[in-house]
Amino acid sequence: MSVTAERLADSFVAIVRGIDVQKMSEQDWTALHRVYLENKVLIIPDQDLSAAGFSGLGSRFGNVVRHPVGKFAHPDYPDVMMLSNDTRFGKPVGVKDAGSFWHSDRSYMHKTSNETMLYSVQIPDEGGDTYFADLEAAYEAFSEDMKARIDGLRYISHYRWTKDRNDPESRWSFMTEEERDNTPPIERPVVRTHPETGRKSLFVFPGITTGVKGIVDMETVESEALLAELFEHMTQERFQYRFKWGGPGTVLIWDNRCVMHKATTKQLPPNKIRTLYRISTLGGVP
């Protein structure tokens, strides 16, 4: 096989062709990993994967880690999470209202996630798009004074914490006591350095599931004002890419260390079914 990657114009996303992810040689894998680091988000169409094959792909990138909420794990491969707005026998197939706010996977855990991968099983003729934002570009767009102000700051992240526990995506709604015990509050840097590329990016997120409670050693009013300024900046359209799922058989891979994302499944009408497999790999401590 010959791996070819085409950067989509004015973006941080590349489409990769000429590869079967189940039959990669070491040379293919090295080439794929290189373009992944260069582009942050990869689209790999025309794949034919079972849950087992998808799990195997995740293992090529690192140690696959189960989602802290196990309710919607694949029945045979629990490291594969089901994302779906479908129902079978009156029960949801997967997580429907997941990730509709900007976030980075496992940013609330002691060890974060390096890669997240999705594989499209069933895709509607329209809708269900996935949004990404380049947090390296967002950081670089700041003035030097702003960079100096936020470098070194830390914040508290608590997965189940939210001001509105009644929100459909609030983890208070369906976490078990054990799952709550496994997600204690932790400190995170506002700015992190990528361990492989050495580039800096923002690493704080406006999504409800990230549970950002406030900046360490900063008065509440000042903390909330600074976080609001950061969130407004990093969610600008100039840093975003909107991915439209073209159909089943597409693998989507992104780098949680420098990219945030959000889903739009919540907006799909009941007759528009989207079902995806999801995997995350275990990263380090920022």
C-alpha positions in Angstrom: 0.0 0.0 0.0 1.0 3.6 -0.5 -0.3 6.1 2.0 -1.2 9.5 0.6 -2.5 12.4 2.6 -4.2 15.5 1.2 -4.5 18.6 3.5 -8.0 20.1 3.1 -7.5 23.7 2.2 -7.0 26.3 5.0 -7.6 23.6 7.7 -5.8 21.3 10.1 -7.5 18.2 8.6 -6.2 15.7 6.0 -7.9 12.9 4.0 -5.9 9.7 3.8 -6.2 7.4 0.8 -4.5 4.2 -0.4 -4.7 2.4 2.9 -6.5 -0.5 4.5 -6.1 0.1 8.2 -6.4 -3.6 8.9 -3.5 -4.5 6.7 -0.9 -1.8 7.5 2.8 -2.6 7.3 5.2 -0.9 9.7 6.1 1.5 6.9 2.4 2.3 6.3 1.9 2.8 10.1 4.9 5.1 10.3 3.6 7.2 7.4 0.1 7.3 8.9 1.4 8.4 12.3 3.5 11.1 10.7 0.6 12.7 8.8 -1.5 12.4 11.9 0.9 14.6 13.9 1.3 17.0 11.0 -2.5 17.5 10.5 -4.2 16.8 13.9 -7.3 15.3 12.3 -7.4 12.5 9.7 -10.3 11.3 7.6 -9.8 7.7 6.3 -12.7 6.6 4.0 -13.5 3.3 2.4 -12.8 1.0 5.3 -14.7 -2.2 6.3 -14.3 -2.8 10.0 -16.0 -4.9 12.6 -15.8 -3.8 16.3 -12.9 -6.2 16.6 -11.0 -4.6 13.7 -11.7 -1.1 15.0 -10.4 -2.1 18.4 -7.3 -3.5 16.7 -6.7 -0.1 14.9 -6.9 1.7 18.2 -4.2 -0.6 19.7 -1.8 0.4 16.9 -1.9 4.0 18.4 -1.6 3.0 22.0 -3.3 1.5 25.0 -7.1 1.6 24.4 -8.9 2.9 27.4 -12.6 2.3 28.3 -14.9 5.3 28.8 -15.6 6.1 32.5 -19.3 5.6 31.8 -19.7 1.9 30.9 -23.4 1.9 30.2 -23.0 2.0 26.4 -19.9 -0.1 25.8 -20.0 -2.6 22.9 -21.4 -5.9 24.3 -18.4 -7.9 23.0 -15.7 -5.3 22.9 -16.1 -3.0 26.0 -13.2 -0.7 24.9 -15.5 0.3 22.0 -18.2 2.7 22.9 -21.4 3.0 21.0 -22.6 6.5 19.9 -26.1 6.4 18.5 -29.5 8.0 18.5 -31.1 4.7 17.5 -33.2 2.5 19.7 -33.7 -1.3 19.7 -36.5 -3.0 21.7 -37.3 0.3 23.3 -33.7 0.8 24.6 -31.0 3.2 23.3 -28.3 1.6 21.2 -25.7 4.1 22.4 -25.1 7.5 23.8 -27.3 10.0 22.1 -26.7 13.3 23.9 -22.9 12.9 24.0 -20.3 15.6 23.4 -22.6 18.3 22.1 -20.3 20.9 23.8 -16.7 21.7 23.0 -14.4 19.3 24.9 -11.3 17.1 24.7 -11.7 13.5 25.7 -10.5 12.5 29.2 -9.3 16.1 29.9 -10.9 15.5 33.3 -8.9 12.3 34.1 -5.5 12.1 35.7 -4.2 10.6 32.4 -5.8 12.2 29.4 -6.4 10.8 26.0 -4.0 11.0 23.1 -6.2 9.9 20.2 -9.9 9.5 19.7 -11.2 7.5 16.8 -14.7 7.1 15.3 -15.9 4.7 12.8 -19.2 5.2 10.9 -21.6 2.3 11.0 -24.8 4.0 10.0 -25.0 7.6 8.7 -28.1 9.7 7.7 -28.3 11.4 4.4 -27.8 14.7 6.2 -26.9 16.0 9.7 -24.9 14.5 12.5 -21.7 16.5 11.6 -18.7 16.6 13.9 -17.0 20.0 14.6 -13.3 20.4 15.5 -11.3 23.4 16.6 -7.5 23.9 16.4 -6.2 24.9 19.8 -2.6 25.4 18.7 -3.8 28.0 16.2 -6.0 29.6 18.9 -3.0 29.9 21.2 -0.8 31.2 18.5 -3.3 33.9 17.6 -3.0 35.5 21.1 -0.8 38.5 21.7 2.5 37.9 23.5 1.1 39.6 26.5 -1.9 37.3 26.6 0.4 34.2 26.2 2.5 35.4 29.2 -0.7 35.9 31.2 -2.0 32.4 30.8 1.1 30.3 30.5 1.5 28.5 33.8 -2.1 28.9 35.0 -3.9 25.9 36.2 -7.6 25.1 36.7 -9.8 22.6 38.4 -11.7 20.1 36.3 -14.3 17.7 37.7 -16.1 15.4 35.3 -19.5 15.3 37.1 -19.5 18.9 38.2 -21.9 21.4 36.6 -24.0 24.3 37.6 -27.0 22.6 36.0 -27.4 19.0 37.0 -30.6 18.8 35.0 -28.9 19.3 31.7 -29.3 16.1 29.6 -25.5 15.8 29.3 -24.9 16.2 33.0 -23.0 13.2 34.2 -25.0 13.3 37.4 -27.8 11.9 35.3 -26.4 8.4 34.8 -23.1 7.9 36.5 -22.9 5.1 39.1 -21.4 5.7 42.5 -18.2 3.8 41.5 -17.9 5.9 38.3 -18.2 9.1 40.4 -15.5 7.8 42.7 -13.2 7.2 39.7 -13.5 10.7 38.4 -12.3 13.0 41.3 -11.4 16.7 40.7 -8.0 17.3 39.2 -5.8 20.2 38.2 -5.1 20.9 34.6 -2.8 23.4 32.8 -4.6 26.2 30.8 -1.8 25.8 28.2 -0.1 22.5 27.5 2.9 21.5 25.4 2.5 18.6 23.0 4.8 15.8 24.1 5.6 14.7 20.5 5.7 18.0 18.5 6.7 20.5 21.3 4.0 22.9 20.1 1.8 24.8 22.7 -2.0 24.9 22.7 -4.8 25.9 24.9 -6.1 23.0 27.1 -9.2 24.3 28.8 -12.7 23.7 27.5 -16.2 25.2 27.6 -18.1 21.9 27.5 -20.4 20.9 30.4 -18.7 17.4 30.6 -15.3 18.9 31.2 -16.4 20.3 34.5 -14.2 23.4 34.6 -14.8 24.9 38.1 -12.3 27.7 38.0 -8.6 28.8 37.8 -6.4 27.9 40.7 -5.5 30.7 43.1 -7.7 33.3 41.3 -10.7 35.1 42.7 -14.0 33.7 41.3 -15.0 36.9 39.4 -11.6 37.2 37.7 -11.5 33.5 37.0 -14.9 33.5 35.3 -14.0 36.6 33.3 -10.8 35.1 32.0 -12.4 31.7 31.2 -15.2 33.5 29.3 -12.5 35.4 27.3 -10.6 32.2 26.5 -13.8 30.4 25.5 -15.0 33.2 23.2 -11.6 33.3 21.5 -11.1 29.6 21.0 -14.6 28.9 19.6 -14.2 31.4 16.7 -15.1 30.0 13.3 -11.6 30.8 12.0 -10.2 27.9 14.2 -13.0 25.4 13.3 -13.5 22.6 10.8 -16.9 21.0 10.2 -16.8 17.4 9.2 -19.7 16.0 7.2 -20.1 12.2 7.4 -20.4 11.0 3.8 -21.6 7.5 4.7 -20.6 4.3 6.5 -17.0 3.0 6.4 -15.1 6.1 7.4 -12.5 6.3 10.2 -12.0 9.7 11.8 -8.9 10.2 14.1 -7.9 13.3 16.0 -5.4 14.5 18.5 -7.0 15.4 21.9 -3.8 17.1 23.0 -4.3 20.0 20.6 -7.8 19.7 19.2 -11.3 20.0 20.8 -14.5 18.8 19.2 -18.2 18.6 19.6 -21.0 16.5 18.2 -24.4 17.4 16.7 -26.3 14.1 17.2 -28.6 15.8 19.6 -30.0 17.9 16.7 -30.9 14.9 14.6 -34.6 14.1 14.2 -35.7 10.5 15.1 -35.8 9.3 11.5 -32.2 10.3 10.9 -30.1 7.6 12.5 -26.3 7.9 13.1 -24.4 5.1 14.8 -20.6 5.2 15.4 -18.0 3.2 17.1 -15.7 5.2 19.4 -12.3 4.5 20.9 -9.8 6.5 22.9 -6.2 5.8 23.7 -4.6 6.5 27.0 -2.3 9.5 27.2 -0.1 11.1 29.8 -0.5 13.7 32.5 -0.4 17.2 31.0 
